[in-house]
Amino acid sequence: MFAVRVAASSPPPPPSAAKMMMSSSHLAPAPPPPPSSSLCSPDARPLLCTRTPSRLLQRRRRWRSSNLSRSMTRRTELERARPALTVRARDGGAASGEVETAVVERPRPSSFQVSRGRPTPLGATARDGGVNFSVYASNAASATLCLISLADLNESRLTEEISLDPMINRTGDVWHVFLKGDFADVLYGYKFDGKFSPEEGHRYDATRILVDPYAKAVISRGEYGILGPEGDCWPQMACRVPSDGDEFDWEGDLPLKYHHKDLIIYEMHVRGFTRHDSSKTDFPGTYRGVVEKLDHLKELGVNCIELMPCHEFNELEYFSYNSVLGDYKMNFWGYSTINYFSPMVRYSSAGLNSCGQDAINEFKTLIKETHKRGIEVLMDVVFNHTAEGNENGPVLSFRGIDNSVYYMLAPKGEFYNYSGCGNTLNCNHPAVRQFIVDCLRYWVTEMHVDGFRFDLASILTRSSSLWDADNVFGKPIGEDLLTTGTPLSSPPLIDMISNDPILRGVKLIAEAWDTGGLYQVGTFPHWGIWSEWNGKYRDVVRQFIKGTDGFSGAFAESLCGSPNLYQAGGRRPCNSVNFVCAHDGFTLADLVSYNDKHNLANGEDSNDGENHNNSWNCGQEGEFAGISVKRLRKRQMRNFFVCLMVSQGIPMIYMGDEYGHTKGGNNNSYCHDNYINYFRWDKKEESASDFYRFCSLVTKFRHECESLGLSDFPTAERLQWHGHLPGKPDWSETSRFVAYTMVDSVKREIYIAFNASHLPVTVVLPERPGYRWEPLVDTSKPAPFDFLSNDIPEREVAVKQYAQFLDSDLYPMLSYSSIILMLSPDTSA
């Protein structure tokens, strides 16, 4: 300490900028602000804050920085926000007109060695014995690196702030700094200041601690579904600081690189797969729990998992009491991303161990173990919107860093909502599309995933915002400019992904529509490598199988891989991902049990969810029905599954459909962390000798048949259409029968037929001299005779029951049934 003499006649120093606020007519003293170490939840923080103090601080900082030496060491935010010396005046001296000697304390020095840093790569990168921090924020006037120990995060305290000098720590639009020191249990975030002018697209607030878009792990709560301190659903989040010791033993893991045509995809929810008590896993609802149950997928015949969102999201986003079920609503599906580089930490059994590194390693272990079992992994990614919602949503990351860059905005700052979730990511902005490509590369190179399914991918084809202030005031727009959101024939983002040397070799699947009315199934910009969720396949197959007139021709197209959609564009059957059911909509069991959605459990008076499901309850609504109705429902489920597995293209099964999971008619179960969405392992065991057995055998049959996964669309040399009589198909409006034969290099030839009529029919089979048709699949038969595998003790007896018909090249088909027959040498001739 040392003393400073202050003359009594000297004018008082100007009030601190941090203790001034702007009123409508003058500057007036304000109550002291909360300490800089205070961390608030987004809901608790004001949406607007006073901007004048920030501007005063900036002017003081600019004046001071011009008089400081240009050393690489920067002061902490505490030093920059107050005078270099703090004066504490002692009592006395007021009456005599003198001021006593003041005691002055120097501010606490930073515990880190701070230097300029580098602008690339973006994010936090361990190198040269320290960590380089780099973040893109083109419109920010100031940036502050916030360091938070894990202990301080739990207590809502800020450990240290390091202000970045725009003259030293900024290159172009990138802020950067390099730190050396002890980062054990230290997390980080950023504060940015600048304009708060929503009509200009800027929403800066220097009080917010923001998540780095490039953070590799995001830390807040450690346990799924557990509220933060004081019941906070949005406690402060912070980012993991990497270290040189972040190594993982991949044990030589390499990508499997299956051809698209050979895939059978299984859409899975990580938590839902093993959370139910009947899973009997050691780590239910986690990545490790999935690993424990991977053998189930091998048994089913699946060789590719499509994981529903595993990027960091907040499951408490919709947290509210659900009076219908007596529990709480959750964001269960996860289509509301906070950070695209971080795996969902609360899907990990490790929780916050190692500040998220254990969670990263647990996800890597899942990938490694699936590859060991010959199963690829695709990630469902949500690059169409973020968790920040509309203008009333929380400020977590992108909005506070560069709102006008990351989001698609209207000329006066409103958020476009092509996603139906409040905002739309500005995907084709140069900085945003580079961010997306960097993210996808990270998951391929560092996490070893095999590809991606892009949620609402049509948004990725829309033009980015024209953030031109002149347009706000009605000035003309040049003819070469496009209206924001216009669909592009060659979107820059899709172009970048498709031609990227790393990404063009992985699986790329588009959900080729969005909620803004853009529907691109069959027309999505593809560069010859993109596949699509074929929503038209789903709709046509549902209509035909339930017996709707006028769909026989469209159904035949669907069986062939939808050449009507893909052939003219130079694509092939494997560009069609065929599905009957997915997470969004009815399960397979509900598709044949309900005519209408039953979404009361969602607490929205059944106003949510799709109203047009093309479903049929087979005569009675709901799970509880008569025996004849239940038999017909099982028959229909088998029909749908056979259709899925004999169609050209990539079949996709929804988790639980293999045993007949029901959600009670709920076709929008996004908010239920309970039995509605949990895989029921006890029900799977009950179905082991029934529908589950049937599904496993049919998937195995598909793998065995060369003709059911063709590289190109089938031609007349391989495929022949039939009707009730061979070679005479019926494509009339009233036809409900489709049959065909396929030449197969492994199975010789197979005959497949679907009778979607309410009437039985006896079909005449094509003659094959020296051979005879033998039954393999008949969905009208009860298990185990629905699939005549070689291990059925009564198989020979069952085959003989068909002999009187097959000897005459005939086969009787019941209503609503399908069959597969095999061509075998006629030994009786």
ZAMARGU-4260 file (C-alpha; in steps of 0.2 Angstrom, whole numbers, plus 5000, padded with zeros to 4 digits):
<rodrens>
0) 5000/5000/5000 | 5005/5018/4998 | 4997/5035/5001 | 4990/5049/4990 | 4986/5066/4995
5) 4970/5074/4988 | 4968/5092/4989 | 4951/5098/4997 | 4948/5111/4983 | 4950/5098/4969
10) 4934/5095/4960 | 4926/5078/4964 | 4930/5064/4952 | 4916/5060/4939 | 4904/5047/4945
15) 4909/5029/4940 | 4900/5024/4924 | 4895/5008/4932 | 4884/5019/4944 | 4876/5030/4932
20) 4860/5027/4922 | 4851/5037/4909 | 4834/5044/4912 | 4822/5053/4900 | 4830/5070/4903
25) 4846/5068/4913 | 4860/5057/4921 | 4855/5052/4938 | 4864/5041/4951 | 4857/5024/4951
30) 4857/5010/4964 | 4874/5000/4964 | 4873/4986/4951 | 4875/4968/4956 | 4893/4963/4958
35) 4902/4957/4942 | 4903/4939/4949 | 4884/4937/4949 | 4877/4925/4937 | 4858/4925/4933
40) 4847/4913/4923 | 4841/4919/4907 | 4823/4920/4914 | 4829/4930/4928 | 4839/4943/4918
45) 4831/4958/4910 | 4828/4957/4891 | 4834/4975/4890 | 4848/4984/4900 | 4854/5002/4900
50) 4866/5005/4886 | 4874/5022/4892 | 4885/5015/4905 | 4892/5003/4893 | 4896/5017/4880
55) 4904/5027/4894 | 4915/5012/4899 | 4920/5010/4881 | 4926/5028/4879 | 4936/5027/4895
60) 4943/5010/4889 | 4948/5018/4873 | 4956/5033/4881 | 4966/5022/4893 | 4971/5009/4880
65) 4979/5023/4870 | 4990/5027/4884 | 4995/5010/4889 | 5011/5001/4883 | 5007/4988/4870
70) 5013/4973/4880 | 5004/4957/4877 | 4998/4955/4895 | 4980/4961/4897 | 4972/4966/4913
75) 4956/4958/4919 | 4939/4965/4917 | 4939/4970/4935 | 4954/4981/4932 | 4947/4988/4916
80) 4930/4993/4923 | 4937/5003/4938 | 4951/5016/4940 | 4968/5008/4940 | 4969/5013/4959
85) 4955/5011/4971 | 4954/5026/4984 | 4947/5022/5001 | 4945/5039/5010 | 4947/5039/5029
90) 4935/5048/5041 | 4939/5066/5045 | 4944/5081/5036 | 4927/5086/5030 | 4925/5100/5043
95) 4942/5107/5041 | 4941/5107/5022 | 4955/5094/5020 | 4955/5076/5015 | 4965/5064/5025
100) 4978/5053/5017 | 4969/5039/5007 | 4974/5021/5007 | 4975/5014/4989 | 4975/4996/4984
105) 4981/4989/4968 | 4969/4977/4959 | 4971/4959/4960 | 4982/4953/4946 | 4976/4939/4934
110) 4980/4921/4938 | 4984/4918/4920 | 4998/4924/4908 | 4988/4933/4894 | 4994/4936/4877
115) 4987/4941/4860 | 4982/4924/4853 | 4977/4919/4836 | 4961/4920/4826 | 4961/4902/4820
120) 4955/4889/4823 | 4939/4896/4831 | 4934/4889/4848 | 4946/4885/4862 | 4961/4875/4857
125) 4975/4868/4868 | 4992/4872/4861 | 5010/4878/4866 | 5007/4874/4884 | 4991/4885/4885
130) 4974/4888/4877 | 4970/4899/4862 | 4952/4906/4863 | 4945/4913/4847 | 4927/4918/4843
135) 4918/4926/4828 | 4908/4942/4833 | 4908/4954/4818 | 4896/4967/4826 | 4902/4967/4844
140) 4911/4983/4851 | 4919/4974/4865 | 4923/4956/4870 | 4927/4948/4887 | 4933/4931/4891
145) 4925/4924/4907 | 4933/4911/4917 | 4922/4901/4929 | 4928/4887/4941 | 4917/4872/4942
150) 4914/4876/4960 | 4910/4895/4956 | 4898/4889/4943 | 4888/4879/4956 | 4888/4894/4967
155) 4883/4906/4953 | 4899/4916/4954 | 4911/4922/4941 | 4930/4918/4944 | 4939/4930/4933
160) 4936/4941/4918 | 4949/4946/4904 | 4944/4960/4893 | 4950/4959/4875 | 4958/4974/4867
165) 4951/4977/4850 | 4967/4984/4844 | 4977/4968/4849 | 4964/4954/4852 | 4954/4956/4836
170) 4958/4951/4818 | 4945/4956/4806 | 4928/4949/4814 | 4937/4937/4826 | 4941/4940/4844
175) 4956/4930/4851 | 4967/4928/4866 | 4980/4916/4872 | 4981/4910/4891 | 4994/4900/4900
180) 4990/4894/4918 | 4981/4881/4928 | 4965/4877/4920 | 4960/4862/4931 | 4941/4863/4933
185) 4940/4879/4924 | 4926/4883/4912 | 4924/4898/4901 | 4911/4909/4892 | 4910/4926/4884
190) 4902/4943/4886 | 4900/4955/4872 | 4894/4973/4871 | 4888/4983/4857 | 4872/4990/4850
195) 4855/4984/4858 | 4845/4989/4843 | 4833/4975/4838 | 4826/4985/4823 | 4844/4984/4816
200) 4846/4966/4820 | 4858/4969/4836 | 4854/4962/4853 | 4870/4965/4863 | 4869/4964/4882
205) 4886/4965/4892 | 4878/4956/4907 | 4876/4940/4898 | 4888/4926/4899 | 4887/4917/4883
210) 4891/4899/4876 | 4905/4898/4863 | 4897/4891/4847 | 4913/4881/4845 | 4913/4874/4863
215) 4916/4855/4863 | 4906/4852/4880 | 4894/4863/4888 | 4892/4862/4907 | 4877/4867/4918
220) 4867/4854/4927 | 4874/4837/4929 | 4859/4826/4930 | 4845/4824/4917 | 4829/4832/4923
225) 4835/4839/4939 | 4832/4858/4942 | 4846/4870/4945 | 4849/4880/4961 | 4833/4888/4968
230) 4823/4878/4955 | 4831/4887/4940 | 4827/4878/4923 | 4840/4888/4914 | 4855/4889/4926
235) 4871/4898/4919 | 4880/4887/4907 | 4899/4887/4903 | 4911/4879/4891 | 4924/4866/4894
240) 4942/4872/4892 | 4952/4859/4882 | 4969/4852/4887 | 4983/4842/4879 | 4979/4827/4889
245) 4961/4825/4880 | 4965/4808/4872 | 4954/4793/4868 | 4959/4776/4863 | 4949/4772/4848
250) 4958/4755/4847 | 4960/4757/4828 | 4942/4761/4824 | 4939/4765/4806 | 4923/4769/4797
255) 4913/4754/4790 | 4908/4763/4774 | 4893/4752/4770 | 4885/4756/4753 | 4869/4765/4755
260) 4859/4751/4747 | 4864/4739/4760 | 4858/4749/4775 | 4844/4745/4787 | 4842/4761/4798
265) 4835/4761/4815 | 4829/4778/4822 | 4834/4778/4841 | 4832/4790/4856 | 4846/4787/4867
270) 4837/4790/4884 | 4821/4782/4878 | 4830/4766/4872 | 4836/4760/4890 | 4827/4771/4903
275) 4813/4759/4907 | 4816/4748/4922 | 4814/4733/4911 | 4830/4737/4902 | 4839/4730/4917
280) 4855/4740/4912 | 4868/4747/4924 | 4867/4764/4916 | 4849/4767/4910 | 4845/4781/4899
285) 4863/4785/4894 | 4876/4781/4880 | 4883/4767/4891 | 4865/4760/4892 | 4864/4759/4873
290) 4880/4750/4872 | 4873/4737/4884 | 4859/4734/4872 | 4868/4734/4855 | 4866/4715/4853
295) 4847/4718/4851 | 4850/4728/4835 | 4862/4714/4829 | 4848/4702/4832 | 4836/4712/4823
300) 4847/4714/4808 | 4850/4733/4809 | 4867/4739/4803 | 4864/4758/4805 | 4858/4768/4820
305) 4850/4786/4817 | 4852/4794/4834 | 4839/4807/4838 | 4847/4824/4843 | 4862/4821/4854
310) 4869/4839/4853 | 4868/4849/4869 | 4850/4854/4873 | 4840/4859/4888 | 4827/4845/4893
315) 4819/4857/4905 | 4814/4869/4891 | 4796/4865/4892 | 4796/4861/4911 | 4779/4863/4918
320) 4767/4852/4928 | 4756/4840/4917 | 4739/4838/4926 | 4734/4825/4914 | 4748/4812/4919
325) 4753/4820/4935 | 4771/4822/4930 | 4781/4836/4921 | 4783/4840/4903 | 4800/4839/4896
330) 4809/4843/4880 | 4811/4824/4877 | 4815/4823/4859 | 4829/4837/4859 | 4825/4847/4843
335) 4831/4863/4851 | 4850/4864/4851 | 4860/4875/4862 | 4877/4870/4856 | 4881/4860/4840
340) 4899/4854/4845 | 4894/4847/4862 | 4887/4830/4865 | 4872/4830/4876 | 4881/4829/4893
345) 4866/4823/4903 | 4865/4808/4892 | 4881/4802/4900 | 4883/4792/4915 | 4898/4802/4919
350) 4888/4819/4922 | 4900/4833/4925 | 4916/4823/4928 | 4931/4831/4920 | 4921/4846/4916
355) 4912/4836/4902 | 4927/4826/4895 | 4921/4810/4902 | 4904/4813/4893 | 4913/4816/4876
360) 4923/4800/4879 | 4907/4790/4883 | 4899/4796/4867 | 4915/4790/4858 | 4914/4773/4867
365) 4896/4771/4860 | 4902/4775/4842 | 4917/4763/4844 | 4906/4749/4851 | 4893/4750/4837
370) 4907/4749/4824 | 4914/4734/4833 | 4897/4726/4830 | 4896/4731/4812 | 4884/4745/4815
375) 4886/4763/4808 | 4879/4778/4817 | 4871/4793/4809 | 4866/4809/4819 | 4850/4819/4818
380) 4856/4837/4817 | 4845/4852/4819 | 4853/4866/4809 | 4837/4875/4805 | 4834/4884/4822
385) 4841/4885/4840 | 4835/4885/4857 | 4835/4904/4858 | 4818/4905/4851 | 4810/4921/4846
390) 4813/4939/4853 | 4806/4933/4869 | 4817/4918/4871 | 4833/4916/4881 | 4850/4924/4876
395) 4862/4909/4877 | 4874/4910/4863 | 4871/4915/4845 | 4859/4929/4849 | 4871/4938/4860
400) 4886/4935/4850 | 4880/4940/4832 | 4861/4940/4831 | 4860/4948/4813 | 4873/4935/4807
405) 4867/4919/4814 | 4848/4922/4812 | 4837/4925/4797 | 4829/4942/4800 | 4816/4953/4792
410) 4821/4971/4787 | 4815/4978/4804 | 4824/4964/4814 | 4809/4952/4816 | 4814/4933/4816
415) 4809/4923/4801 | 4801/4907/4807 | 4802/4894/4794 | 4806/4881/4807 | 4790/4883/4817
420) 4801/4886/4833 | 4803/4904/4834 | 4819/4907/4824 | 4828/4901/4808 | 4846/4899/4807
425) 4854/4910/4793 | 4862/4894/4785 | 4868/4902/4769 | 4877/4917/4777 | 4896/4914/4774
430) 4900/4914/4792 | 4886/4902/4797 | 4888/4890/4783 | 4907/4889/4787 | 4902/4886/4805
435) 4890/4871/4800 | 4904/4863/4789 | 4916/4865/4803 | 4904/4856/4815 | 4900/4842/4803
440) 4919/4839/4800 | 4922/4838/4819 | 4909/4825/4822 | 4916/4815/4807 | 4934/4817/4811
445) 4934/4818/4830 | 4919/4808/4835 | 4919/4795/4821 | 4901/4797/4816 | 4896/4790/4799
450) 4884/4803/4793 | 4869/4814/4796 | 4851/4816/4795 | 4846/4835/4793 | 4830/4840/4801
455) 4819/4852/4791 | 4833/4852/4778 | 4824/4863/4766 | 4828/4878/4777 | 4846/4874/4772
460) 4842/4879/4754 | 4834/4896/4758 | 4843/4912/4754 | 4851/4921/4769 | 4846/4938/4776
465) 4849/4953/4766 | 4855/4964/4781 | 4854/4980/4772 | 4848/4995/4783 | 4843/5005/4767
470) 4829/4992/4764 | 4822/4996/4781 | 4817/5013/4775 | 4810/5008/4758 | 4824/5011/4746
475) 4825/5000/4730 | 4833/4983/4731 | 4845/4979/4717 | 4838/4966/4704 | 4853/4954/4708
480) 4847/4952/4726 | 4835/4939/4733 | 4821/4940/4745 | 4826/4933/4762 | 4821/4914/4762
485) 4820/4912/4744 | 4823/4893/4739 | 4840/4892/4730 | 4843/4879/4716 | 4861/4878/4721
490) 4862/4883/4739 | 4880/4888/4745 | 4879/4877/4761 | 4873/4862/4752 | 4886/4865/4739
495) 4900/4866/4752 | 4895/4850/4761 | 4893/4841/4745 | 4910/4845/4739 | 4919/4845/4755
500) 4933/4832/4754 | 4928/4825/4771 | 4909/4826/4771 | 4905/4821/4753 | 4911/4803/4758
505) 4898/4801/4773 | 4879/4798/4773 | 4869/4814/4770 | 4850/4812/4772 | 4838/4827/4771
510) 4821/4829/4778 | 4816/4838/4763 | 4803/4850/4769 | 4801/4864/4782 | 4786/4872/4791
515) 4786/4887/4779 | 4778/4876/4766 | 4793/4871/4756 | 4792/4853/4751 | 4807/4846/4741
520) 4805/4827/4742 | 4812/4822/4725 | 4819/4839/4721 | 4831/4843/4735 | 4847/4849/4728
525) 4858/4834/4729 | 4874/4834/4719 | 4871/4816/4717 | 4875/4811/4735 | 4861/4816/4746
530) 4847/4804/4751 | 4830/4810/4757 | 4817/4805/4770 | 4804/4799/4757 | 4788/4806/4765
535) 4778/4802/4749 | 4783/4784/4751 | 4776/4784/4769 | 4759/4792/4763 | 4757/4781/4748
540) 4761/4765/4757 | 4749/4769/4771 | 4735/4773/4759 | 4737/4757/4749 | 4740/4745/4763
545) 4724/4751/4772 | 4714/4748/4756 | 4712/4765/4748 | 4707/4765/4730 | 4718/4773/4717
550) 4735/4770/4724 | 4740/4753/4716 | 4751/4762/4703 | 4759/4774/4716 | 4762/4759/4727
555) 4771/4750/4713 | 4782/4765/4711 | 4786/4765/4729 | 4791/4747/4729 | 4804/4751/4715
560) 4813/4765/4725 | 4802/4779/4718 | 4809/4781/4701 | 4795/4794/4698 | 4804/4805/4711
565) 4823/4801/4708 | 4826/4794/4691 | 4825/4810/4681 | 4837/4819/4692 | 4850/4805/4690
570) 4848/4798/4707 | 4846/4780/4712 | 4835/4770/4724 | 4847/4772/4738 | 4843/4791/4738
575) 4826/4786/4745 | 4825/4783/4764 | 4809/4773/4765 | 4799/4773/4781 | 4781/4770/4787
580) 4783/4777/4804 | 4796/4789/4813 | 4797/4798/4830 | 4785/4811/4823 | 4768/4803/4821
585) 4760/4786/4825 | 4770/4771/4830 | 4767/4756/4819 | 4755/4748/4832 | 4745/4764/4834
590) 4744/4766/4815 | 4733/4751/4814 | 4724/4755/4831 | 4718/4773/4829 | 4709/4783/4816
595) 4712/4799/4826 | 4726/4806/4836 | 4724/4806/4855 | 4736/4819/4862 | 4727/4825/4878
600) 4742/4819/4888 | 4752/4834/4880 | 4741/4846/4889 | 4736/4856/4873 | 4719/4849/4871
605) 4724/4839/4856 | 4727/4854/4846 | 4745/4848/4842 | 4751/4835/4831 | 4746/4830/4813
610) 4728/4828/4809 | 4730/4818/4793 | 4738/4802/4798 | 4732/4790/4784 | 4729/4777/4798
615) 4715/4764/4800 | 4710/4756/4817 | 4704/4740/4809 | 4686/4742/4816 | 4688/4748/4833
620) 4697/4764/4841 | 4710/4761/4853 | 4721/4748/4861 | 4707/4738/4868 | 4698/4729/4855
625) 4690/4712/4850 | 4700/4697/4845 | 4696/4698/4827 | 4701/4716/4826 | 4718/4712/4835
630) 4722/4698/4823 | 4719/4710/4808 | 4730/4723/4816 | 4744/4711/4818 | 4742/4706/4800
635) 4742/4724/4794 | 4758/4727/4805 | 4766/4712/4796 | 4760/4719/4779 | 4769/4736/4782
640) 4785/4728/4788 | 4786/4716/4773 | 4783/4731/4761 | 4796/4741/4770 | 4809/4727/4768
645) 4805/4722/4750 | 4805/4740/4743 | 4820/4746/4734 | 4829/4760/4744 | 4835/4762/4762
650) 4822/4755/4774 | 4821/4764/4791 | 4813/4756/4807 | 4807/4767/4821 | 4813/4761/4839
655) 4800/4750/4847 | 4790/4746/4831 | 4799/4729/4830 | 4788/4723/4845 | 4773/4734/4843
660) 4776/4749/4855 | 4761/4760/4858 | 4760/4778/4863 | 4741/4777/4866 | 4737/4786/4850
665) 4749/4801/4854 | 4757/4806/4837 | 4767/4821/4845 | 4775/4814/4860 | 4789/4827/4861
670) 4786/4831/4879 | 4785/4815/4888 | 4800/4808/4898 | 4790/4792/4903 | 4783/4776/4897
675) 4775/4784/4882 | 4792/4786/4874 | 4802/4772/4883 | 4807/4756/4874 | 4798/4742/4884
680) 4810/4728/4885 | 4797/4717/4894 | 4785/4719/4879 | 4799/4715/4867 | 4802/4698/4877
685) 4783/4695/4876 | 4784/4697/4857 | 4800/4687/4855 | 4791/4673/4847 | 4778/4683/4838
690) 4780/4700/4829 | 4798/4703/4834 | 4803/4686/4827 | 4794/4690/4811 | 4803/4707/4809
695) 4820/4699/4813 | 4818/4685/4800 | 4811/4698/4786 | 4826/4709/4789 | 4838/4694/4788
700) 4829/4689/4772 | 4832/4706/4764 | 4851/4705/4768 | 4851/4688/4759 | 4842/4694/4743
705) 4853/4702/4730 | 4838/4709/4721 | 4831/4719/4736 | 4845/4731/4737 | 4849/4736/4719
710) 4861/4749/4714 | 4849/4755/4701 | 4830/4755/4697 | 4824/4737/4692 | 4820/4735/4673
715) 4809/4722/4664 | 4824/4710/4663 | 4823/4708/4681 | 4805/4713/4687 | 4789/4707/4680
720) 4772/4714/4686 | 4757/4702/4689 | 4739/4703/4694 | 4727/4689/4699 | 4734/4681/4683
725) 4752/4681/4679 | 4758/4695/4667 | 4742/4705/4669 | 4744/4718/4682 | 4728/4729/4686
730) 4732/4748/4687 | 4714/4753/4688 | 4708/4765/4701 | 4699/4751/4710 | 4713/4739/4710
735) 4720/4734/4728 | 4731/4720/4722 | 4749/4722/4717 | 4761/4707/4713 | 4778/4705/4705
740) 4792/4693/4702 | 4810/4697/4705 | 4825/4688/4697 | 4838/4686/4711 | 4856/4679/4709
745) 4855/4671/4726 | 4837/4665/4728 | 4834/4662/4709 | 4817/4671/4709 | 4805/4677/4722
750) 4786/4681/4720 | 4779/4695/4731 | 4761/4700/4732 | 4750/4712/4742 | 4731/4710/4743
755) 4724/4726/4751 | 4706/4721/4748 | 4693/4716/4761 | 4690/4701/4750 | 4701/4685/4748
760) 4708/4680/4731 | 4716/4665/4724 | 4731/4671/4713 | 4738/4661/4698 | 4756/4660/4699
765) 4768/4662/4684 | 4774/4645/4677 | 4792/4640/4679 | 4795/4623/4671 | 4806/4612/4681
770) 4803/4623/4697 | 4789/4625/4709 | 4784/4640/4721 | 4786/4637/4739 | 4779/4648/4753
775) 4790/4658/4764 | 4780/4673/4771 | 4761/4674/4773 | 4756/4688/4784 | 4738/4681/4786
780) 4745/4666/4796 | 4748/4666/4815 | 4766/4665/4822 | 4777/4655/4819 | 4769/4651/4802
785) 4769/4669/4796 | 4787/4666/4792 | 4792/4648/4788 | 4810/4647/4794 | 4819/4631/4793
790) 4819/4630/4812 | 4800/4627/4814 | 4797/4609/4819 | 4781/4609/4809 | 4788/4617/4794
795) 4786/4602/4782 | 4768/4599/4788 | 4764/4618/4785 | 4772/4617/4767 | 4761/4602/4763
800) 4745/4611/4767 | 4749/4622/4752 | 4754/4608/4741 | 4737/4606/4732 | 4737/4624/4727
805) 4755/4625/4723 | 4755/4610/4712 | 4743/4619/4701 | 4752/4636/4702 | 4739/4644/4713
810) 4740/4652/4730 | 4725/4658/4741 | 4727/4675/4749 | 4716/4681/4763 | 4710/4699/4763
815) 4723/4712/4769 | 4738/4700/4767 | 4755/4699/4758 | 4765/4684/4753 | 4783/4680/4748
820) 4786/4664/4738 | 4802/4656/4733 | 4807/4647/4717 | 4814/4630/4721 | 4818/4615/4709
825) 4803/4603/4707 | 4810/4586/4714 | 4793/4578/4711 | 4794/4579/4692
</rodrens>
